[in-house]
């Protein structure tokens, strides 16, 4: 058995916790898995696993081997992807994204990706619904903020801050709030309670982050609707900077109390299912997103 398969067996045993489960995953008998592990231990001169009945747990040497094996597998897959990327078979890549990022950031760069990889058919789903971001056969999901599930494999492609802002027409009619506390007396636009989003926040005089309970006069389940309403003067809104950057620069929206805005950056991730056996279509898309957005941090 070559070393790549040896790496795969050791990694699978660690992930599955016993030889039988690893064998089922790899289409091998438990005995074959056990013998390969024993041969590897003999070759290395160390014990990789502590055996206790049916269960096995990695030793410190086993953990070190596991981490190194993962990196080796990823390097091999990256090499394969580099070789075969130019002749990908025709296939569909399903991508999920929050609408604001898809429209303002993905749409301008998708034509170049399609030119580079004409065999890939893109099926893009726009959604902010909670739940499994990779449900329904999605291959890659774009996610803003902390990951909902630590088991997800994520590649950070960019980051954004959130901006509290309003249209000049709204401020002319209702006045400009001098501080975040004044928002309680203004019309605010917010997401529906079912949508997971960052709470409104600001920096206090001592630099600490404070969070605001915001009861929206109008609520919506899509940031694009809140964005449009804010531009029409319907109220004050908090949105990602990538969504409002052009409006802020053009003066269609005004950032409120800029000295007190929270400048913390929420990461923007591309999420996929597994580190192992990443298909070429997913790998080339992830690499393209990383190259395209690596210098984009959406903050003023």
C-alpha positions in Angstrom: 0.0 0.0 0.0 1.4 3.4 -1.0 2.0 6.1 1.6 -0.9 8.2 0.5 -3.3 5.4 1.3 -1.4 4.8 4.6 -2.1 8.5 5.4 -5.7 8.1 4.5 -6.1 5.0 6.7 -4.5 6.6 9.8 -6.6 9.8 9.4 -9.8 7.8 9.0 -9.1 5.6 12.1 -8.5 8.8 14.2 -11.8 10.3 12.8 -13.9 7.2 13.3 -12.5 6.0 16.6 -12.2 2.3 15.8 -10.9 0.0 13.1 -14.3 -1.4 12.1 -15.8 2.0 11.4 -12.7 3.1 9.5 -12.8 -0.2 7.5 -16.5 0.5 6.5 -15.5 4.0 5.4 -12.5 2.8 3.4 -14.1 -0.4 2.1 -11.5 -2.5 3.9 -11.9 -5.3 6.5 -11.1 -4.3 10.2 -8.3 -6.8 10.1 -6.7 -5.1 7.1 -7.0 -1.7 8.8 -5.4 -3.1 12.0 -2.6 -4.8 10.1 -1.8 -1.6 8.2 -1.7 0.4 11.4 0.6 -2.2 13.1 2.9 -2.2 10.1 3.1 1.6 10.2 3.8 1.6 13.9 6.6 -1.0 13.4 8.1 1.1 10.6 8.1 4.2 12.7 9.1 2.5 15.9 6.3 4.3 17.9 2.8 3.4 19.1 0.2 5.5 17.2 -2.9 4.3 19.0 -3.9 3.1 22.4 -6.2 0.1 22.0 -9.1 -0.4 24.5 -11.5 -3.1 23.4 -13.1 -1.9 20.1 -12.1 1.7 20.6 -8.8 3.2 19.7 -7.4 6.7 20.7 -4.3 8.3 19.2 -1.2 8.6 21.3 0.7 11.9 21.3 2.8 10.5 18.4 -0.5 9.4 16.8 -1.9 12.9 17.0 1.3 14.4 15.5 1.2 11.8 12.7 -2.5 12.6 12.1 -1.9 16.4 11.7 1.1 15.7 9.4 -0.9 13.2 7.3 -3.8 15.7 6.9 -1.3 18.3 5.6 0.2 15.7 3.2 -3.1 14.7 1.9 -4.1 18.3 1.3 -0.8 19.0 -0.5 -1.3 15.9 -2.8 -4.9 17.0 -3.6 -3.8 20.5 -4.3 -1.1 19.2 -6.7 -3.7 17.0 -8.5 -6.1 20.0 -8.7 -3.3 22.1 -10.3 -2.7 19.4 -12.9 -6.4 18.7 -13.7 -8.0 22.1 -13.3 -7.5 22.9 -17.0 -9.5 19.8 -18.0 -12.3 19.6 -15.5 -15.2 17.5 -16.6 -18.5 19.3 -17.1 -20.2 19.5 -13.7 -22.5 21.7 -11.7 -21.2 23.7 -8.7 -23.9 24.7 -6.2 -23.1 27.8 -4.3 -25.1 29.4 -1.4 -24.6 33.1 -0.4 -26.4 35.8 1.4 -28.0 38.0 -1.2 -26.1 41.2 -0.5 -22.7 39.6 -0.9 -23.8 37.7 -4.0 -25.1 40.7 -5.8 -22.5 43.3 -4.8 -19.4 41.1 -4.7 -19.9 37.7 -6.4 -21.7 38.9 -9.5 -18.9 41.2 -10.7 -16.3 38.4 -10.5 -18.3 35.4 -11.6 -17.9 36.1 -15.4 -14.1 35.8 -15.1 -14.4 32.5 -13.1 -16.7 31.1 -15.9 -14.2 32.2 -18.5 -11.4 30.4 -16.7 -13.4 27.2 -16.1 -16.0 26.8 -18.9 -16.8 23.2 -17.9 -18.3 24.3 -14.6 -22.0 25.2 -14.4 -22.8 27.5 -11.5 -26.1 27.0 -9.6 -26.3 30.0 -7.2 -28.8 30.0 -4.3 -29.4 33.3 -2.4 -30.6 32.8 1.1 -30.3 34.0 4.7 -32.3 31.2 6.2 -30.9 29.6 9.3 -29.9 26.0 9.4 -27.4 23.9 7.6 -25.6 26.2 5.1 -24.6 23.1 3.0 -28.1 21.5 3.0 -29.8 20.7 -0.2 -26.7 19.6 -2.1 -24.9 22.9 -1.7 -21.1 22.5 -2.4 -19.9 25.9 -1.1 -21.6 28.4 1.1 -20.5 32.0 1.7 -21.0 32.9 5.3 -20.5 36.2 7.2 -19.6 36.1 10.9 -18.8 33.4 13.4 -19.3 29.8 12.1 -22.6 28.2 13.3 -20.9 24.8 13.4 -17.3 24.2 14.4 -17.2 21.0 12.4 -17.5 22.9 9.1 -14.4 23.4 7.0 -14.0 27.1 6.3 -11.6 29.2 4.3 -11.5 32.9 5.2 -11.7 34.9 2.0 -12.3 38.4 3.4 -13.9 40.4 6.3 -16.3 43.2 6.9 -17.4 45.6 9.6 -21.0 46.6 10.1 -22.2 50.2 9.7 -25.1 52.1 11.3 -26.3 54.6 8.7 -29.2 56.5 7.3 -30.2 58.5 4.2 -29.9 62.3 4.2 -33.6 62.6 3.6 -34.4 60.7 6.8 -31.9 62.8 8.8 -33.4 66.0 7.4 -36.9 64.9 8.4 -36.2 63.4 11.9 -32.8 64.8 12.9 -29.4 63.2 13.3 -28.9 61.1 16.4 -26.0 62.3 18.5 -25.2 59.0 20.1 -26.4 55.3 19.9 -28.7 55.9 22.9 -30.7 58.3 20.7 -31.7 55.4 18.4 -34.5 54.5 20.8 -36.3 57.6 19.6 -35.8 56.9 15.9 -37.3 54.7 13.2 -35.0 51.7 12.8 -34.9 49.0 10.2 -33.9 45.5 11.2 -33.9 41.8 10.3 -36.7 39.5 11.2 -36.0 37.6 14.5 -35.5 34.4 12.6 -32.5 35.7 10.7 -29.1 35.2 12.4 -27.3 38.5 12.2 -24.9 40.6 14.2 -26.6 42.7 16.9 -26.3 46.5 16.7 -23.2 47.6 18.6 -20.9 50.5 19.2 -17.8 51.6 21.1 -18.3 53.3 24.4 -16.0 56.1 25.6 -13.7 53.6 27.4 -13.4 51.5 24.1 -15.6 48.7 25.3 -18.2 47.2 22.9 -21.8 47.8 23.9 -24.8 46.1 22.3 -28.2 47.7 21.6 -31.6 46.1 21.7 -33.2 47.4 18.5 -36.9 47.1 17.8 -37.4 47.7 14.1 -40.2 49.8 12.9 -39.9 47.7 9.7 -38.3 44.3 9.6 -37.4 42.1 6.6 -35.7 38.8 6.0 -33.3 40.2 3.3 -30.6 42.8 3.7 -31.3 44.1 0.2 -34.8 45.2 1.2 -33.5 46.9 4.4 -30.8 48.6 2.2 -33.4 49.9 -0.3 -35.7 51.1 2.5 -32.8 53.0 4.1 -31.9 54.7 0.8 -35.5 55.8 0.5 -35.4 57.4 3.9 -37.5 54.9 5.7 -35.2 54.7 8.7 -31.8 53.9 10.2 -30.2 50.6 9.4 -27.1 48.5 10.3 -25.6 46.7 7.3 -22.3 45.2 6.2 -19.9 47.7 4.8 -19.6 45.8 1.5 -23.4 46.3 1.0 -23.3 50.1 1.7 -19.8 51.1 0.7 -20.8 52.8 -2.6 -23.7 54.6 -1.0 -21.5 55.9 1.7 -19.0 57.2 -0.8 -21.7 58.8 -3.0 -23.5 60.4 0.0 -26.7 58.4 -0.5 -26.2 57.1 3.0 -24.5 58.8 6.0 -22.5 56.9 8.6 -23.8 57.9 12.1 -21.6 58.8 15.1 -18.5 57.4 13.3 -16.2 57.9 16.3 -18.5 55.4 18.2 -19.0 52.8 15.4 -17.8 49.3 16.3 -14.8 48.6 13.9 -14.6 44.9 14.8 -14.3 42.8 11.6 -16.6 39.9 11.0 -14.8 37.2 8.9 -16.3 36.2 5.5 -15.9 32.4 5.0 -16.3 30.0 2.1 -17.6 26.8 3.7 -17.4 23.3 2.3 -17.8 19.8 3.7 -14.5 18.1 4.2 -10.7 18.5 4.0 -10.4 15.2 2.3 -11.1 14.4 -1.3 -12.1 18.0 -2.2 -13.4 17.8 -5.8 -11.5 19.8 -8.4 -14.6 22.0 -9.1 -14.8 23.0 -5.4 -11.1 23.5 -5.1 -10.7 25.8 -8.1 -13.7 27.9 -6.9 -12.2 28.2 -3.4 -8.9 29.2 -4.8 -10.5 31.8 -7.1 -12.4 33.4 -4.2 -9.3 33.6 -2.1 -7.3 35.2 -4.8 -10.0 37.6 -5.7 -10.9 38.8 -2.3 -7.6 38.4 -0.4 -6.9 42.1 -0.3 -10.5 43.1 0.3 -11.3 44.1 3.9 -14.5 46.0 3.8 -13.8 48.7 6.3 -13.2 52.4 6.0 
